[in-house]
Amino acid sequence: MATTCSWESIDVHLLQVLHALLTECSVSNAARRLNQSQPAVSTALRRLRDITGDQLLVRSRNGMTPTERGQSLLEPVKIALAQIEAIGLQQVRFDPMKSKRVFNIATPDYLNAILIGNIVARLRKLAPNSQVVLHSFGPDYDYARALESGELDTVIGNWPQPPEHLRLAPLFDDDVVCLMRKDHPLAGHKLTQDDYLNAEHLVPTPYAVGQRGVIDMQLARERLKRNIVASVPYFNLVPYVLLQNDIIFSAPRIFAEHCCSLGDLCFAESPLEFPKMRFYLLWHDRSHHSEECRWFREQIVDVIRERVGNKSDSVQSAAPVAKKRALA
């Protein structure tokens, strides 16, 4: 293909389209992501092909796939967009009271009822023109990709080993307790290991692919097995199942305390020493220098500090695990 345009004709819009096309490998998906019409994105793709002298994307059995030239441009385009974003952020100071930003956050659903209401209330007070969109984890939800693409601004979660390529700040640690209904045969008793292992257990399905929780890992290490009789995909279903069955649910203390405040549930200390559940705030490099996103992260930390109190020293300081993972 003859080159009819030069690189001097490329602009930020074309860079954004190119990045969306190379990551989505679909004109229609790129259009939805950019909130543009499909013909507009197709027109931009034709311009990009003229400028680069390459097809960039070609048809394949699964839709479209980048050419070698297209794939080689992905990283430079990401860097260029990040640098352009940094320039714009230096020029425009963020004013929460005037911001119309849509903030996107994902959390495990057992934190939603405890924290999200407070986060929304804080934003309504400090940034009344903004919006907050809550995304819930599911077994197939690729939160790392969502952070990289900008679909999410930040994620709250707990992992024994958080992803190394994401920025991170610790929020708080919590211990595991045994949640049950008040008329459960074991309610009001100090549980023994045999009580725990022989009881019928309700468990959550994993909220991230390939992740094992602290309970499963600890039991496996000690070659112990609990009597699992049911599982639920959402924590908000747990109280309803427990109220109708003599079943135990091993849960973070913060969740158990919240459930007990609502109805006829109680909890007992775990007879087994499970490792602490450590909760983190995660975000991607692409939003690290964004003043809006930094402000949003600070509000989350403040809300959790107020809600969790002195459960952990980490929430008081939001100290970084490593230099790259600092909140700043």
C-alpha positions in Angstrom: 0.0 0.0 0.0 1.4 3.4 -0.9 1.7 5.9 1.9 -0.5 8.9 1.1 -0.2 10.6 4.5 2.6 11.4 6.9 2.9 10.9 10.6 2.5 14.6 11.0 -1.3 14.1 10.3 -1.8 11.8 13.3 -3.6 13.3 16.3 -4.7 12.2 19.8 -8.0 11.0 18.4 -6.3 8.7 16.0 -4.0 7.4 18.7 -7.0 6.6 20.9 -8.7 4.8 18.1 -5.6 2.9 17.2 -5.1 1.8 20.9 -8.8 0.7 21.1 -8.6 -1.2 17.8 -5.3 -3.0 18.7 -6.6 -4.0 22.2 -10.2 -4.9 21.2 -9.4 -6.5 17.8 -12.8 -5.4 16.7 -14.2 -2.3 15.0 -17.6 -2.6 16.7 -16.1 -3.2 20.2 -13.6 -0.3 19.7 -16.5 2.0 18.8 -18.5 1.0 21.9 -15.4 1.6 24.1 -14.8 5.0 22.6 -18.5 5.9 22.5 -18.3 6.5 18.8 -20.2 5.2 15.8 -18.8 2.2 13.9 -18.5 4.1 10.6 -16.4 6.8 12.4 -14.0 4.2 13.7 -13.8 2.5 10.3 -13.0 5.9 8.7 -10.2 6.4 11.4 -8.9 2.9 10.6 -8.6 3.8 6.9 -6.7 6.9 7.8 -4.3 5.0 10.1 -3.7 2.4 7.3 -2.8 5.3 5.0 -0.5 6.8 7.5 1.3 3.6 8.5 1.3 1.9 5.1 0.1 -1.2 6.8 -3.3 -3.0 7.3 -2.8 -2.9 11.1 -5.7 -5.4 11.6 -6.6 -8.3 9.3 -9.5 -10.8 9.4 -9.0 -14.1 11.2 -11.1 -17.0 12.2 -12.0 -15.3 15.5 -12.7 -11.9 14.1 -9.7 -9.6 13.5 -6.0 -9.9 14.6 -3.2 -7.3 14.6 -0.5 -7.5 11.9 3.1 -7.7 13.0 3.3 -3.9 12.4 0.1 -3.3 14.3 1.2 -5.4 17.3 4.6 -3.5 17.4 2.7 -0.2 17.7 0.6 -1.1 20.7 3.2 -0.3 23.4 4.4 3.0 21.8 0.8 4.1 21.4 0.1 3.3 25.1 3.2 5.3 26.2 2.3 8.2 23.9 -1.3 8.4 25.3 0.0 8.2 28.9 2.4 11.1 28.2 -0.3 13.2 26.5 -2.6 12.5 29.5 0.1 13.7 31.9 0.6 16.9 29.9 -3.2 17.7 30.1 -3.3 16.9 33.9 -0.5 19.4 34.5 -2.5 22.1 32.7 -5.9 21.6 34.3 -6.2 21.4 38.1 -8.8 19.0 39.4 -11.7 20.6 41.2 -14.0 18.0 42.9 -16.9 20.4 43.2 -16.9 21.0 39.4 -15.9 17.6 38.2 -18.4 15.6 36.2 -16.1 12.6 36.2 -17.5 9.0 36.2 -15.5 7.0 38.7 -15.4 3.2 38.3 -14.6 0.8 41.1 -14.9 -2.9 41.5 -15.1 -4.8 44.9 -16.0 -8.2 46.1 -19.7 -8.1 46.8 -19.3 -8.7 50.6 -17.7 -5.2 50.9 -20.5 -3.5 48.9 -23.1 -3.2 51.6 -20.4 -2.2 54.1 -18.4 0.4 52.2 -20.0 1.4 49.0 -22.8 3.4 50.6 -20.3 5.4 52.5 -18.1 6.0 49.4 -21.2 7.2 47.4 -22.2 9.5 50.3 -18.7 11.0 50.4 -18.6 11.7 46.7 -22.1 13.2 46.7 -20.8 15.6 49.3 -17.4 16.5 47.9 -18.0 16.0 44.2 -21.8 16.4 43.7 -21.6 16.5 39.9 -19.6 13.3 39.6 -20.9 9.7 39.4 -19.6 6.5 40.8 -20.2 3.2 39.0 -19.9 -0.1 41.0 -18.6 -3.2 39.2 -18.9 -6.5 41.0 -16.4 -9.3 40.6 -17.5 -12.5 38.9 -15.5 -15.7 38.1 -14.9 -14.5 34.6 -14.2 -10.8 35.3 -10.7 -9.8 34.1 -10.1 -6.9 36.5 -6.5 -6.5 35.4 -7.5 -5.9 31.8 -10.3 -3.6 33.0 -7.8 -1.5 34.9 -5.4 -1.4 32.0 -8.1 -0.3 29.5 -9.6 2.3 31.8 -12.9 0.5 32.2 -12.0 0.6 36.0 -10.2 3.3 38.0 -9.5 1.1 41.0 -10.2 -2.3 42.6 -10.6 -3.4 46.2 -9.9 -7.0 46.8 -8.0 -9.5 48.9 -5.5 -11.9 47.5 -2.8 -13.9 49.2 -0.5 -12.7 46.4 -1.7 -9.6 44.6 -0.7 -9.1 40.9 2.8 -7.8 40.7 2.2 -5.6 37.6 -0.4 -3.4 39.4 0.0 -0.5 41.8 -1.0 -1.4 45.3 -1.7 0.1 48.7 -2.8 -2.0 51.7 -6.1 -1.1 53.3 -6.8 -3.3 56.3 -6.4 -6.8 57.6 -9.3 -8.9 58.9 -9.6 -12.3 60.6 -11.9 -15.2 59.8 -14.9 -16.0 62.0 -17.8 -18.5 61.7 -21.1 -17.0 60.9 -24.4 -18.9 61.7 -27.9 -18.4 62.7 -28.6 -17.8 66.4 -30.5 -21.1 66.9 -27.7 -23.2 65.2 -26.7 -26.1 67.5 -23.2 -24.6 67.8 -24.3 -21.1 68.5 -23.0 -19.7 71.8 -20.3 -22.4 72.1 -16.6 -22.2 71.8 -15.9 -24.2 68.7 -13.4 -27.0 68.5 -11.5 -28.1 65.4 -13.8 -31.2 65.2 -16.9 -28.9 65.5 -15.6 -26.9 62.6 -14.7 -29.7 60.3 -17.8 -31.8 60.9 -20.2 -28.9 60.6 -22.0 -28.3 57.3 -20.4 -25.4 55.4 -21.5 -22.8 53.0 -18.7 -21.4 50.8 -18.4 -18.7 48.2 -17.5 -19.3 44.6 -14.2 -17.7 43.7 -14.5 -14.0 42.5 -11.3 -14.1 40.5 -10.2 -16.9 38.2 -7.4 -19.0 39.5 -7.5 -17.5 43.0 -7.7 -19.7 46.2 -8.7 -18.1 49.4 -6.8 -18.1 52.7 -9.2 -20.7 54.1 -8.8 -23.2 51.3 -5.0 -22.8 51.2 -4.7 -23.2 55.0 -6.9 -26.3 55.2 -5.0 -27.9 52.3 -1.6 -27.2 54.0 -2.8 -28.9 57.2 -4.4 -31.8 55.2 -7.8 -31.0 56.6 -11.2 -31.0 54.8 -14.4 -29.4 55.8 -17.9 -30.6 55.0 -19.0 -28.3 52.2 -22.7 -28.7 51.3 -23.5 -25.6 49.3 -21.9 -22.6 47.6 -23.2 -19.2 46.6 -21.9 -16.7 43.9 -22.9 -13.6 45.9 -22.2 -12.8 49.6 -25.6 -11.0 49.9 -27.2 -14.4 49.6 -25.4 -15.8 52.6 -27.7 -14.5 55.4 -30.8 -15.9 53.6 -29.2 -19.4 53.4 -27.9 -19.4 56.9 -31.3 -18.3 58.4 -32.9 -21.4 56.9 -30.2 -24.0 57.6 -27.8 -25.3 60.2 -24.8 -24.2 58.2 -21.6 -22.3 59.0 -20.1 -19.7 56.8 -16.4 -18.7 57.3 -16.3 -15.0 56.6 -14.2 -11.8 57.3 -15.2 -10.4 60.7 -16.2 -7.1 59.1 -18.8 -8.9 57.0 -20.0 -11.1 59.9 -20.5 -8.1 62.1 -22.5 -6.4 59.4 -24.8 -9.4 58.9 -25.3 -9.8 62.7 -26.5 -6.2 63.0 -29.3 -6.9 60.5 -31.0 -10.0 61.9 -31.0 -13.3 63.7 -27.4 -14.3 63.0 -24.3 -14.6 65.3 -20.7 -15.6 64.9 -18.1 -17.6 66.8 -14.4 -17.3 66.8 -12.7 -19.8 64.5 -11.0 -22.7 66.2 -8.4 -22.9 63.5 -5.8 -20.2 63.0 -6.4 -18.9 59.5 -4.0 -16.3 58.0 -5.4 -12.7 58.1 -7.4 -11.6 55.1 -5.5 -8.7 53.7 -7.4 -6.1 51.7 -5.7 -4.0 49.0 -6.5 -1.1 46.7 -5.2 -1.8 43.2 -4.8 0.5 40.2 -2.9 0.6 36.9 0.0 2.8 35.9 -2.2 4.4 33.3 -4.1 6.3 36.0 -1.3 6.6 38.5 -0.6 10.3 37.7 -4.2 11.3 37.1 -5.2 13.9 39.7 -8.8 12.8 39.6 -8.0 9.2 40.1 -5.6 10.0 42.9 -8.3 12.0 44.6 -10.7 9.1 44.2 -8.3 6.7 45.8 -7.7 9.0 48.7 -11.5 9.2 49.3 -11.7 5.4 49.4 -8.9 5.2 51.9 -10.5 7.8 54.1 -13.9 6.0 54.0 -12.2 2.7 55.0 -10.3 4.4 57.8 -13.5 5.8 59.2 -15.4 2.5 58.8 -12.8 0.0 59.8 -11.2 2.1 62.5 -8.2 0.5 64.2 -8.5 -3.0 62.7 -5.1 -2.5 61.1 -2.3 -0.1 61.2 -2.0 -0.4 57.4 -5.3 1.5 56.8 -4.1 4.4 59.0 -1.0 5.0 57.0 -1.8 3.4 53.6 1.9 2.5 53.5 3.2 1.1 50.2 4.4 -2.5 49.9 7.0 -1.4 47.5 8.2 1.8 45.9 6.2 1.2 42.7 3.1 0.4 44.8 2.8 3.6 46.7 -0.6 5.3 46.8 0.9 8.5 45.5 
